[in-house]
């Protein structure tokens, strides 16, 4: 059986696809490598986009011995043996560590003196942003480079060249599925092609579906993607775009996100971004949270969809969010007022509003403060009108 991922692994910067920002002739990473000036670096981004290949190309370009490790099985003694080998030479090795987000704190501490003394060039790779997984001491000695999901256009070019190189027959709809179902992951596309070519000489979409019935999506359990998808969902609802909101909801669900996490985010949004423009939004969002805790997937997706559509279609107001922020900021800045005697627990002179038809003019602040700006949106417009009417009575 063909081993496409190994046979097609790029050997130079020019052979790496979809990462022009790192590999073009004038890209800083490539320029530093060609000048032999690249320092300790960490590469992060989705799986199957060329992080290991890029590290190998860096080693080849800088003419450094290449040693590959995985953070989950890295042993300090292994590193020490390598350093001893090059201790009395002018050559330093390139130590490539995959899954650096899994490096324990003590492992990172061992790397520090190595990086400080430049005993080796440390290149790390991760599906998570190293800013959140590495210590500040490691980060301050390193550069961070983001590798991106490969575009469908670049995947299609890679597929065509692979089919021609190995003289593989592939129907047009099968080509489309190979690209569209791989989620920007070149390795996943080549692996599916590899297995399909071992089954039949002509690759059809039906064959591909039997091997991979569902398109791959970037899992939301990876920290960076997890927060990006959640952010995209919230921002799409805030922007009242139902289709975008449903798409990101689907991405979260298909990526393995828990129903209760999604529902909790919706509860927060219902108050922060809709608030009193539609008070029912918070009620529905809270009911959704309580329901998905009892039901779970797959049915919970329907409840989440209903809630997302309702929130996206609701009038929006962040007046409550802005008001509490202003009030808290005032307190932090030392605006501490005496409580008027008429509203203390042991009060004198308190006027009970219900004895006056629901409202009576009396003092609640010892000095005037203003935090709330109601908007003329939805139910909040009625609240504003009511408050304005009360102000006329003072």
C-alpha positions as CSV (number, residue, x, y, z in Angstrom):
1,X,0.0,0.0,0.0
2,X,1.2,3.5,-0.8
3,X,2.5,5.6,2.1
4,X,1.6,9.0,0.6
5,X,2.2,11.1,3.7
6,X,5.8,9.9,4.0
7,X,6.5,9.9,0.2
8,X,5.1,13.3,-0.3
9,X,6.6,15.0,2.7
10,X,8.1,18.3,1.5
11,X,11.9,18.7,1.5
12,X,12.1,22.4,1.0
13,X,10.3,25.6,1.8
14,X,9.0,25.8,-1.8
15,X,7.4,22.4,-1.5
16,X,5.3,23.3,1.6
17,X,1.8,24.1,0.6
18,X,-0.7,26.6,2.1
19,X,1.8,28.4,4.4
20,X,3.0,31.3,2.2
21,X,3.2,33.6,5.3
22,X,6.0,31.3,6.6
23,X,7.5,29.8,3.5
24,X,7.6,32.4,0.8
25,X,10.9,33.8,-0.3
26,X,10.6,37.0,1.8
27,X,8.8,35.4,4.8
28,X,10.7,36.2,8.1
29,X,10.8,32.6,9.2
30,X,12.4,31.4,5.9
31,X,14.8,34.4,5.8
32,X,16.1,33.7,9.4
33,X,16.6,30.0,8.5
34,X,18.5,30.7,5.3
35,X,20.7,33.1,7.3
36,X,21.2,30.5,10.0
37,X,19.8,33.0,12.5
38,X,16.5,31.4,13.6
39,X,16.1,31.1,17.4
40,X,14.1,28.8,19.6
41,X,10.6,28.7,18.1
42,X,7.2,27.2,18.6
43,X,4.8,26.5,15.8
44,X,1.1,26.1,16.5
45,X,-2.0,25.4,14.4
46,X,-4.4,22.6,13.3
47,X,-3.3,19.0,12.8
48,X,-2.2,17.8,9.4
49,X,-1.0,21.2,8.2
50,X,2.7,20.6,8.1
51,X,4.2,21.5,11.5
52,X,6.6,18.5,11.6
53,X,7.4,18.9,7.9
54,X,8.2,22.6,8.5
55,X,10.5,21.6,11.4
56,X,12.3,19.1,9.2
57,X,12.7,21.7,6.4
58,X,14.1,24.2,9.0
59,X,16.7,21.5,10.1
60,X,17.6,20.8,6.5
61,X,17.9,24.5,5.5
62,X,20.1,25.3,8.6
63,X,22.0,22.0,8.1
64,X,21.4,20.9,11.7
65,X,21.0,17.3,13.0
66,X,17.3,16.6,13.5
67,X,16.0,14.8,16.6
68,X,12.2,14.3,17.0
69,X,10.4,13.8,20.3
70,X,6.8,13.9,21.6
71,X,6.1,15.7,24.8
72,X,4.1,12.8,26.2
73,X,7.1,10.5,26.2
74,X,10.0,12.9,26.4
75,X,12.7,11.7,28.8
76,X,15.3,14.1,30.1
77,X,18.1,11.4,29.8
78,X,17.4,11.3,26.0
79,X,18.2,14.9,25.7
80,X,21.3,14.7,27.9
81,X,22.8,11.9,25.6
82,X,22.3,14.1,22.6
83,X,23.9,17.1,24.2
84,X,26.9,14.9,25.3
85,X,27.3,13.8,21.7
86,X,27.7,17.4,20.5
87,X,29.4,18.8,23.6
88,X,32.8,19.2,22.0
89,X,31.7,20.0,18.5
90,X,30.8,23.2,16.6
91,X,27.5,21.6,15.6
92,X,24.3,22.0,17.6
93,X,21.3,19.7,17.1
94,X,17.7,20.7,16.4
95,X,15.4,19.3,19.0
96,X,11.9,19.0,17.7
97,X,9.2,18.4,20.4
98,X,5.7,17.7,19.2
99,X,2.6,18.4,21.4
100,X,4.4,20.9,23.5
101,X,1.1,21.9,25.2
102,X,1.6,18.6,27.1
103,X,5.0,19.5,28.5
104,X,5.0,19.3,32.3
105,X,6.3,22.3,34.2
106,X,9.4,20.3,35.3
107,X,10.1,19.4,31.6
108,X,9.9,23.1,30.7
109,X,12.3,24.0,33.5
110,X,14.9,21.5,32.2
111,X,14.6,23.1,28.7
112,X,15.4,26.6,30.1
113,X,19.2,26.2,30.6
114,X,19.4,24.4,27.3
115,X,17.7,27.3,25.6
116,X,19.7,29.9,27.6
117,X,23.1,28.4,26.7
118,X,22.0,27.6,23.1
119,X,23.1,24.0,23.4
120,X,20.5,23.1,20.9
121,X,17.9,24.8,18.7
122,X,14.5,24.0,20.3
123,X,11.5,23.8,17.9
124,X,8.1,22.9,19.4
125,X,4.8,22.2,17.7
126,X,1.3,22.2,19.1
127,X,-2.3,22.3,18.1
128,X,-2.8,24.8,20.9
129,X,-1.4,28.4,21.2
130,X,1.8,28.1,23.2
131,X,1.1,31.4,24.8
132,X,-1.4,29.6,27.1
133,X,0.5,26.4,27.7
134,X,4.2,27.5,28.1
135,X,5.7,29.3,31.0
136,X,6.6,33.0,30.6
137,X,10.3,32.1,30.9
138,X,10.0,29.7,27.9
139,X,8.0,32.2,25.9
140,X,10.4,35.1,26.5
141,X,13.2,33.0,24.9
142,X,11.2,32.0,21.9
143,X,9.4,33.1,18.8
144,X,5.8,32.0,18.0
145,X,4.7,31.1,14.5
146,X,1.1,30.2,13.6
147,X,0.5,27.6,10.9
148,X,-2.9,27.7,9.2
149,X,-5.4,25.2,8.0
150,X,-4.7,24.5,4.3
151,X,-7.2,26.1,1.9
152,X,-9.3,23.9,-0.3
153,X,-7.6,25.3,-3.3
154,X,-4.2,24.2,-2.1
155,X,-5.6,20.8,-1.1
156,X,-7.0,20.4,-4.6
157,X,-3.7,21.2,-6.2
158,X,-1.9,18.7,-3.9
159,X,-4.6,16.1,-4.8
160,X,-4.2,16.6,-8.6
161,X,-0.4,16.4,-8.4
162,X,-0.6,13.2,-6.3
163,X,-3.1,11.5,-8.6
164,X,-0.9,12.3,-11.6
165,X,2.3,11.2,-9.9
166,X,0.9,7.8,-8.9
167,X,-1.4,7.4,-11.9
168,X,-4.5,7.0,-9.7
169,X,-8.0,7.2,-11.2
170,X,-10.4,9.3,-9.2
171,X,-13.9,10.5,-10.2
172,X,-14.7,14.2,-10.1
173,X,-17.2,14.0,-7.2
174,X,-14.7,11.9,-5.3
175,X,-12.1,14.6,-5.7
176,X,-14.5,17.2,-4.4
177,X,-15.2,15.0,-1.4
178,X,-11.6,14.3,-0.7
179,X,-10.9,18.0,-0.5
180,X,-14.1,19.2,1.2
181,X,-14.3,16.5,3.8
182,X,-10.7,16.9,5.0
183,X,-11.1,20.1,7.0
184,X,-7.9,21.7,5.8
185,X,-5.9,18.7,6.9
186,X,-3.5,17.5,4.1
187,X,-2.5,14.4,6.0
188,X,-6.2,13.3,6.5
189,X,-6.8,13.8,2.7
190,X,-3.8,11.8,1.7
191,X,-4.6,9.0,4.2
192,X,-8.1,8.7,2.9
193,X,-6.8,8.6,-0.7
194,X,-4.2,6.0,0.3
195,X,-6.7,3.6,1.8
196,X,-9.2,4.1,-1.0
197,X,-6.5,3.3,-3.6
198,X,-5.7,0.1,-1.8
199,X,-9.3,-1.0,-2.0
200,X,-10.0,-0.2,-5.7
201,X,-8.2,1.0,-8.8
202,X,-10.9,3.6,-9.4
203,X,-11.7,5.9,-6.5
204,X,-15.4,6.8,-6.2
205,X,-17.3,9.0,-3.8
206,X,-19.2,5.9,-2.7
207,X,-15.9,4.2,-1.8
208,X,-14.7,7.3,0.1
209,X,-18.0,7.5,2.1
210,X,-17.6,3.9,3.1
211,X,-14.2,4.8,4.6
212,X,-15.1,8.2,6.0
213,X,-18.8,8.7,6.2
214,X,-18.6,12.2,7.8
215,X,-16.5,15.2,7.0
216,X,-13.7,16.0,9.4
217,X,-14.1,19.2,11.4
218,X,-11.6,20.8,13.7
219,X,-12.4,19.5,17.2
220,X,-13.4,22.2,19.7
221,X,-11.6,20.5,22.5
222,X,-8.3,22.1,21.4
223,X,-8.1,25.2,23.4
224,X,-7.6,27.8,20.7
225,X,-10.3,26.4,18.5
226,X,-12.6,25.8,21.4
227,X,-12.6,29.5,22.3
228,X,-12.6,30.7,18.7
229,X,-15.7,28.7,17.9
230,X,-17.5,29.8,21.1
231,X,-16.5,33.4,20.3
232,X,-17.8,33.1,16.7
233,X,-21.1,31.7,17.9
234,X,-21.6,34.5,20.4
235,X,-20.6,37.2,17.9
236,X,-22.9,35.8,15.3
237,X,-25.9,35.8,17.6
238,X,-25.0,39.3,18.8
239,X,-25.0,40.3,15.1
240,X,-28.4,38.7,14.6
241,X,-27.1,36.4,11.9
242,X,-29.1,33.2,12.3
243,X,-27.3,31.1,9.6
244,X,-23.8,32.0,10.9
245,X,-24.9,31.2,14.5
246,X,-26.3,27.9,13.5
247,X,-23.2,27.0,11.6
248,X,-20.9,27.7,14.6
249,X,-23.3,25.8,16.8
250,X,-23.0,22.8,14.5
251,X,-19.2,23.2,14.5
252,X,-19.2,23.1,18.3
253,X,-21.5,20.1,18.4
254,X,-19.6,18.1,15.8
255,X,-16.4,19.0,17.4
256,X,-17.5,17.3,20.6
257,X,-18.4,20.3,22.7
258,X,-20.7,19.6,25.7
259,X,-24.3,20.8,25.5
260,X,-24.1,22.4,28.9
261,X,-21.1,24.5,28.0
262,X,-22.9,25.8,24.9
263,X,-26.1,26.5,26.9
264,X,-24.2,28.3,29.6
265,X,-22.7,30.6,27.1
266,X,-26.2,31.3,25.7
267,X,-27.5,32.2,29.2
268,X,-24.7,34.7,29.6
269,X,-25.4,36.2,26.2
270,X,-29.1,36.5,26.8
271,X,-28.4,38.9,29.7
272,X,-25.3,40.6,28.4
273,X,-26.4,41.3,24.8
274,X,-30.2,41.1,24.9
275,X,-31.0,42.0,28.4
276,X,-34.2,44.0,29.0
277,X,-34.8,44.6,25.3
278,X,-36.4,41.1,25.5
279,X,-36.5,39.7,29.1
280,X,-37.9,36.4,27.7
281,X,-34.5,35.6,26.2
282,X,-33.0,35.0,29.6
283,X,-35.9,32.8,30.6
284,X,-35.6,30.7,27.4
285,X,-31.8,30.4,27.6
286,X,-32.0,29.3,31.3
287,X,-34.8,26.8,30.4
288,X,-32.5,25.5,27.6
289,X,-29.6,25.0,30.1
290,X,-31.8,23.1,32.5
291,X,-33.2,21.0,29.7
292,X,-30.0,20.0,28.1
293,X,-28.6,18.9,31.5
294,X,-31.5,16.4,31.7
295,X,-31.6,15.4,28.0
296,X,-28.1,15.5,26.5
297,X,-27.1,14.8,22.9
298,X,-28.3,14.0,20.3
299,X,-31.7,15.6,21.1
300,X,-30.1,18.5,22.9
301,X,-29.0,19.9,19.6
302,X,-32.7,20.7,18.8
303,X,-33.1,22.7,22.0
304,X,-29.8,24.5,21.4
305,X,-30.9,25.3,17.9
306,X,-34.2,26.7,19.0
307,X,-32.5,28.9,21.6
308,X,-29.8,30.1,19.2
309,X,-32.4,31.1,16.6
310,X,-34.5,33.0,19.2
311,X,-31.5,34.9,20.6
312,X,-30.3,35.8,17.2
313,X,-33.7,37.1,16.3
314,X,-34.2,39.1,19.5
315,X,-33.6,42.9,19.8
316,X,-30.3,43.6,21.4
317,X,-29.3,45.8,24.3
318,X,-26.2,45.7,26.4
319,X,-27.4,48.5,28.8
320,X,-27.4,46.2,31.8
321,X,-23.8,45.0,31.0
322,X,-22.6,48.6,30.6
323,X,-24.3,49.9,33.7
324,X,-22.9,47.3,36.1
325,X,-19.4,47.9,34.6
326,X,-19.7,51.6,35.2
327,X,-21.0,51.1,38.8
328,X,-18.2,48.7,39.7
329,X,-15.6,51.0,38.2
330,X,-16.9,53.8,40.3
331,X,-16.6,51.8,43.5
332,X,-13.0,50.6,42.5
333,X,-12.1,54.3,42.0
334,X,-13.2,55.2,45.5
335,X,-16.7,56.5,45.0
336,X,-18.0,55.3,48.4
337,X,-21.1,57.3,49.4
338,X,-22.8,57.4,52.8
339,X,-26.1,55.6,52.7
340,X,-29.0,58.0,53.4
341,X,-30.6,57.5,56.8
342,X,-34.1,56.9,55.3
343,X,-33.0,53.7,53.5
344,X,-30.7,52.1,56.1
345,X,-31.9,49.0,57.9
346,X,-32.6,51.0,61.0
347,X,-34.1,53.9,59.1
348,X,-35.9,57.1,59.9
349,X,-38.1,58.8,57.5
350,X,-38.5,56.0,54.9
351,X,-41.5,56.4,52.6
352,X,-43.0,53.1,51.5
353,X,-43.7,53.5,47.8
354,X,-46.8,51.2,47.8
355,X,-48.5,53.6,50.2
356,X,-48.2,56.2,47.5
357,X,-49.5,54.2,44.6
358,X,-46.2,52.5,43.7
359,X,-43.8,55.5,43.6
360,X,-42.8,58.4,45.8
361,X,-40.0,60.9,45.5
362,X,-37.3,60.4,48.1
363,X,-33.5,60.2,48.4
364,X,-31.7,57.0,47.6
365,X,-28.2,58.3,47.0
366,X,-26.4,60.9,49.1
367,X,-24.9,62.3,45.9
368,X,-26.3,62.0,42.4
369,X,-24.7,59.2,40.2
370,X,-25.6,58.1,36.7
371,X,-24.7,54.6,35.3
372,X,-27.7,53.5,33.3
373,X,-28.5,54.5,29.7
374,X,-31.5,52.6,28.5
375,X,-32.0,52.1,24.8
376,X,-35.1,52.5,22.7
377,X,-35.1,48.8,21.7
378,X,-37.8,46.3,22.5
379,X,-39.2,46.2,26.0
380,X,-36.3,48.4,27.2
381,X,-38.0,51.3,25.3
382,X,-41.0,50.9,27.6
383,X,-38.7,50.9,30.6
384,X,-37.1,54.1,29.4
385,X,-40.4,55.8,28.9
386,X,-41.5,54.8,32.4
387,X,-38.4,56.2,34.0
388,X,-38.7,59.4,32.0
389,X,-42.3,59.8,33.2
390,X,-41.2,59.4,36.8
391,X,-38.5,62.0,36.3
392,X,-41.1,64.5,35.4
393,X,-42.8,64.0,38.7
394,X,-39.8,64.9,40.8
